[in-house]
């Protein structure tokens, strides 16, 4: 027989593993999206001639 504390330990261990896997997947997705955004910024810089900082500040601050 397993005691209640053993059952709780298994449940907590499973919950921690699920949380770690979700965090890892979220980090992987965020990293991929960041790389995609940076690549789009570089492509836009090549097309428009404006640097990445100018692209960002143009939309936020209305600076030309």
N, C-alpha and C positions, 0 to 999 in steps of 0.2 A: 504494500500500500504506500501511496505517497501522501505526505502530509500537506496541509493547506499552505504552509510556507514554501514547500517545493513547487506546488502548482503555481503560486504567485510568482516565484522566481522564473519559472518557464514562461509565463505570460509576459513578465517584464522584459525578459531576454528577447522574446519574439517581437515585442513592440519596439524595442531598441533597434533590432535588426531591420525591421520594416522602415523605421524612421531614417536610419542610415542609408538604406537603399534609395529612398525617396529623395533625400538630400543630395546623394551622389548624382542621381538622374537630373535633378534640378540644376545642379552646378554644371553638368555637362551641357544641358540645353542653354543655360545662360552664357557659357563660354562660346558656344557655336553662334549664338545670336550676336554676341559682341564682335566676333570675327567677321560675320556677315555685314554688320553695320560699318565696321572699319573699311572693309573692302568696297562697300557702296560709296563711302566717303571718298576713298581714293579715286574711284572711277569718276565720281562727280567732279572731283578736283581736276582730273585730266580733261574732262569735257568742258567745264565752265571756266577753268583757270583760277577759281577762287579756292583758297586753302580750306582745310577742314574747320579751322577756328572761325574763319569768315562765314562759312556755311552755317555753323551753329549760332553764331552771334547775330547773323542776319535775321533769322526767324525769331529769336528770343527778344532781342533788343531793338530791332528795326533799324540797325546800322547798315549802311551800304558800304 
